Amino acid sequence: LAELLDDFRGDRVAAEDPHRQAIELDPYNPKVLSAFAAHMGQRKEMAEEADALFRDALSLAPRSADILRSYGRFRHEACEDVSGAETHLRLAVEVEPQRLEALEELARFLHLVRGDHAEAEIYYREALRLAPDQSMTLNRFAQFLRASRGDLEEAERVFRRASENNPKHAEALARHAQLLLAEARRDEGQKVLNDAGALDLPVRPRPRAARRSVENGARIDRGW
């Protein structure tokens, strides 16, 4: 229930009681501790408690790639500890080198935080070697190619793969539309953008962002 409220409804306040109840029922479960730590880590005033919970979780499961990855993200986003974040993200890959989420998280960190595009590309390509049809990873890799290398040709090929593998992936469609519009391929871009906007999804922030890029002259979005 706590994760449902957190992840799908975005109701952070309502999720706190179920998280605390879960810990009372199972106080030595590292996944329960880590989930509550990630929840608390979204509030600056609770960062110290979140850090303690993460450390407790890691003391129980020091080789859990999921917990290491989550703690690495927390150290960067909540504590602005770039070095500590990188240490734990690398450990996540080290303990589970075939874990897609760990590879992708480290790749994004290296690209967006460290600016190490060469190493980031290595981890992205390894993630896609393990899961070549994963639309989310394809989408993020295409964005990486576009933003870091300006390789619009390969980025477009990767965006198309993402859309073909999952025609309802709104973000991949919207980003693909932005790329086409940036290349002044307005008709093609508008068609892809319309496909994204027509999806019957509960939340569609990315297509709306892409539509704004049409109105603003299709500026290239350098971020995620």
C-alpha positions as CSV (number, residue, x, y, z in Angstrom):
1,L,0.0,0.0,0.0
2,A,2.8,2.4,0.9
3,E,4.6,1.9,-2.4
4,L,1.2,2.2,-4.3
5,L,0.6,5.6,-2.6
6,D,4.1,6.7,-3.2
7,D,4.7,5.6,-6.8
8,F,1.3,5.7,-8.5
9,R,-0.7,8.3,-6.6
10,G,2.2,10.5,-5.5
11,D,0.5,10.9,-2.1
12,R,3.6,11.2,0.1
13,V,1.7,12.1,3.3
14,A,-0.7,9.2,3.1
15,A,2.1,6.8,2.4
16,E,4.0,7.5,5.6
17,D,1.7,5.6,8.0
18,P,1.8,2.4,5.9
19,H,5.6,2.6,5.7
20,R,5.9,2.9,9.5
21,Q,3.4,0.1,10.0
22,A,5.4,-2.1,7.6
23,I,8.6,-1.5,9.7
24,E,6.7,-2.3,13.0
25,L,5.6,-5.6,11.5
26,D,9.0,-6.5,9.9
27,P,11.8,-4.2,11.4
28,Y,14.6,-6.3,10.0
29,N,13.5,-6.5,6.4
30,P,16.1,-4.5,4.4
31,K,13.6,-3.9,1.5
32,V,11.1,-2.4,3.9
33,L,13.7,-0.2,5.5
34,S,15.0,0.9,2.1
35,A,11.5,1.7,0.8
36,F,10.8,3.9,3.8
37,A,14.2,5.5,3.6
38,A,13.6,6.4,-0.1
39,H,10.2,7.9,0.9
40,M,11.7,10.0,3.8
41,G,14.6,11.1,1.6
42,Q,12.2,13.2,-0.5
43,R,11.8,15.6,2.4
44,K,14.9,17.6,3.3
45,E,14.0,17.8,7.0
46,M,13.9,14.0,7.1
47,A,17.2,13.4,5.3
48,E,19.0,12.4,8.5
49,E,16.4,9.8,9.4
50,A,16.4,8.5,5.8
51,D,20.2,8.1,5.9
52,A,20.0,6.1,9.1
53,L,17.3,3.9,7.6
54,F,19.4,3.3,4.5
55,R,22.4,2.4,6.6
56,D,20.4,-0.1,8.6
57,A,19.1,-1.6,5.4
58,L,22.6,-2.0,4.0
59,S,23.9,-3.5,7.3
60,L,21.3,-6.2,6.7
61,A,21.8,-6.6,2.9
62,P,25.2,-5.1,2.0
63,R,25.2,-6.6,-1.5
64,S,21.7,-5.6,-2.5
65,A,22.0,-3.8,-5.9
66,D,18.6,-2.2,-5.4
67,I,19.4,-0.7,-2.0
68,L,22.8,0.4,-3.1
69,R,21.3,2.1,-6.1
70,S,18.6,3.8,-4.1
71,Y,21.1,5.0,-1.5
72,G,23.4,6.3,-4.2
73,R,20.5,8.3,-5.7
74,F,19.6,9.6,-2.2
75,R,23.2,10.7,-1.4
76,H,23.2,12.7,-4.6
77,E,19.7,14.2,-4.6
78,A,19.2,14.8,-0.9
79,C,22.7,15.2,0.4
80,E,24.5,16.6,-2.6
81,D,27.2,14.1,-1.9
82,V,28.5,13.4,-5.4
83,S,31.4,11.2,-4.3
84,G,29.3,9.1,-2.0
85,A,26.6,8.7,-4.6
86,E,29.1,7.5,-7.2
87,T,30.6,5.0,-4.8
88,H,27.3,3.3,-4.1
89,L,26.1,3.4,-7.7
90,R,29.3,1.7,-8.8
91,L,28.9,-0.8,-6.0
92,A,25.4,-1.7,-7.2
93,V,26.9,-2.5,-10.6
94,E,29.8,-4.4,-9.1
95,V,27.5,-6.7,-7.0
96,E,25.1,-7.3,-9.9
97,P,26.8,-6.5,-13.2
98,Q,23.8,-7.7,-15.1
99,R,21.2,-5.6,-13.3
100,L,19.7,-3.3,-15.9
101,E,18.5,-0.7,-13.4
102,A,21.9,-0.4,-11.8
103,L,23.7,-0.1,-15.2
104,E,21.3,2.6,-16.4
105,E,21.4,4.6,-13.1
106,L,25.2,4.7,-13.2
107,A,25.2,5.7,-16.9
108,R,22.8,8.6,-16.2
109,F,24.8,9.7,-13.2
110,L,28.1,9.7,-15.2
111,H,26.5,11.6,-18.1
112,L,24.5,14.2,-16.2
113,V,26.6,14.7,-13.0
114,R,30.1,13.7,-13.9
115,G,30.0,14.7,-17.5
116,D,31.9,11.5,-18.4
117,H,30.1,10.7,-21.6
118,A,32.6,8.0,-22.7
119,E,32.1,5.8,-19.7
120,A,28.3,6.6,-19.6
121,E,28.0,5.2,-23.1
122,I,29.8,2.0,-22.1
123,Y,27.2,1.4,-19.4
124,Y,24.3,2.3,-21.6
125,R,25.4,-0.1,-24.3
126,E,25.9,-2.8,-21.8
127,A,22.4,-2.3,-20.5
128,L,21.0,-2.6,-24.0
129,R,23.1,-5.6,-24.7
130,L,21.3,-7.3,-21.8
131,A,17.9,-5.9,-22.7
132,P,17.9,-4.8,-26.3
133,D,14.1,-4.3,-26.4
134,Q,13.7,-2.3,-23.2
135,S,11.9,0.9,-24.4
136,M,12.8,3.0,-21.4
137,T,16.5,2.3,-21.7
138,L,16.3,2.9,-25.5
139,N,14.6,6.2,-24.9
140,R,17.2,7.4,-22.4
141,F,20.1,6.2,-24.6
142,A,18.7,8.1,-27.5
143,Q,18.4,11.2,-25.4
144,F,22.0,10.6,-24.3
145,L,23.2,10.3,-27.9
146,R,21.4,13.5,-28.9
147,A,22.5,15.6,-25.9
148,S,26.1,14.4,-25.4
149,R,27.3,13.6,-28.9
150,G,24.8,15.4,-31.1
151,D,24.4,12.2,-33.0
152,L,20.9,12.8,-34.3
153,E,21.0,10.0,-36.9
154,E,21.7,7.3,-34.4
155,A,19.5,8.9,-31.8
156,E,16.6,8.8,-34.3
157,R,17.2,5.1,-35.0
158,V,17.2,4.3,-31.3
159,F,14.0,6.4,-30.7
160,R,12.3,4.4,-33.5
161,R,13.3,1.2,-31.9
162,A,11.9,2.4,-28.6
163,S,8.6,3.3,-30.2
164,E,8.4,0.1,-32.2
165,N,8.9,-2.0,-29.1
166,N,6.4,0.0,-27.2
167,P,4.0,2.1,-29.3
168,K,2.4,3.5,-26.1
169,H,5.6,4.8,-24.7
170,A,4.6,8.5,-24.6
171,E,7.9,9.9,-23.5
172,A,9.9,8.1,-26.3
173,L,7.4,9.4,-28.8
174,A,7.5,12.9,-27.5
175,R,11.3,13.0,-27.4
176,H,11.4,11.5,-30.9
177,A,9.1,14.3,-32.1
178,Q,11.4,16.9,-30.5
179,L,14.3,15.5,-32.4
180,L,12.5,15.6,-35.7
181,L,11.3,19.1,-35.1
182,A,14.8,20.2,-34.2
183,E,15.9,18.9,-37.6
184,A,13.1,21.1,-39.2
185,R,11.2,17.9,-40.2
186,R,8.0,19.5,-39.0
187,D,5.4,17.3,-40.7
188,E,7.1,14.1,-39.4
189,G,7.6,15.6,-35.9
190,Q,4.0,16.7,-35.7
191,K,2.7,13.3,-36.7
192,V,4.8,11.6,-34.0
193,L,3.8,14.3,-31.5
194,N,0.1,13.7,-32.3
195,D,0.6,9.9,-31.8
196,A,2.0,10.7,-28.3
197,G,-0.8,13.1,-27.4
198,A,-3.4,10.6,-28.6
199,L,-2.4,7.9,-26.0
200,D,-5.0,7.2,-23.4
201,L,-2.8,7.6,-20.4
202,P,-3.6,9.1,-17.0
203,V,-0.6,11.4,-17.0
204,R,1.1,12.7,-20.1
205,P,3.7,15.4,-19.1
206,R,6.2,14.6,-21.8
207,P,3.9,15.0,-24.9
208,R,2.8,18.4,-23.5
209,A,6.5,19.4,-23.1
210,A,7.1,18.3,-26.7
211,R,4.1,20.3,-27.9
212,R,5.6,23.4,-26.3
213,S,8.7,22.8,-28.3
214,V,6.6,23.1,-31.4
215,E,5.3,26.5,-30.3
216,N,8.8,27.6,-29.3
217,G,10.5,26.8,-32.5
218,A,11.5,23.2,-31.6
219,R,14.4,24.1,-29.4
220,I,16.7,21.2,-28.6
221,D,16.2,19.9,-25.0
222,R,19.5,19.1,-23.5
223,G,18.3,17.6,-20.3
224,W,16.2,14.6,-19.2
